Amino acid sequence: MTGRVVLGKSGVLQLATGHPWIGPRHIASNEGVRDGELVALEGPPGVPRGFAVFSGASAIPLRVVSRQPSFEVEGWWARRLDAALARRDQIAPGVDACRLVHAEADGLPGLVVDRYGEIAVLQAGCLWADTTAHELAGRLVERHGFAGVLARHDGSFRRPEGLTEEVRVLAGDVPQDEVEIHVGALRRRVDVHAGQKTGAYLDQRTNQQWAVTALPEGRVLDAFSNDGGFALQLALAGRVVDAVDSSQPALARAVSVAEEHGVAERLHTVRANVFEHLRALVVAGERYDGIVLDPPALAKKKHDVSSALRAYKDLNLRALRALRPGGRLVTCSCSYHVDAATFLDVVGQAAADARVDVHVLETRGAAACHPHLVTFPESAYLKVLLLEVVG
């Protein structure tokens, strides 16, 4: 550990909220700090306030590690890493594809680690995590028994931190071949080198299985299906599913898995723009018993929120109009700039404009391996609603 940072009055107040991010305007002064390392927090000078990792070039120069002055600095990240993996053993015992480390929510700022069988995939979203990546990977192999650790540092999330984009093996052996995983009874192959996020969308893992019991029997539409996370679970359970996505390679992967499981006749894929496809369905008078609406993040930045809310309203309006009376909609938002209350309000506006009465049957979030830190709303980015159109 090197250096100390003195917080101004606003910084002390920000620290007291429990939110782990402290911006430049909250810093009064610093001494002996080095980018990427742990620093002591004070405020006012001489009064210890805890510890954070520091990156002077970042819009978030301080990411809080502890608000306790008595925090044991030596070996802190190794203890946190071991504890995070121990929690997953309790949360998801025997699961071969799940999130092992969920960044700030697990007390490891900017660090994401996902399991795919014997392979761990790591993403570093801040300088501390980036400079510690090799040590983290070594511990995952040597202490936790992973065959290999891959760095998926190829996303735009690294650019604001001034970090380069790359994909490389950090420790052990990571095969070029796809890795087989299981989501319930469904077998899938994941490309950890180039697949979505770290290879797959693990945050919806349990929701995809839950949808089988949440949606009624009959005809189902999976909009923004990607490679069929929801659609394949539903087809495996006996539903006839129309899977709509703009990516033909993603739909082809879904068809391949369906063929392997003997359910290809229940999965109908449509390559289309979902917005346009939903409008066309409504005009044509098509009706479904169940719909899954799982778009990508529509508000990646704060200034995207207004346009995102219009898009969410339009999508949900069309989806509700494409449901039969008594039909159910699973609607999702993974935009953390759109909070749960705002998302529910937009869905309500869509129901009003669709002139249907809608019950909210259940609200859900990401799989439990993506924990939500109560003082860090950004960690609760995924919102899932189960709605039923009153007959």
Disulfide bonds with the S-S distance in Angstrom:
none
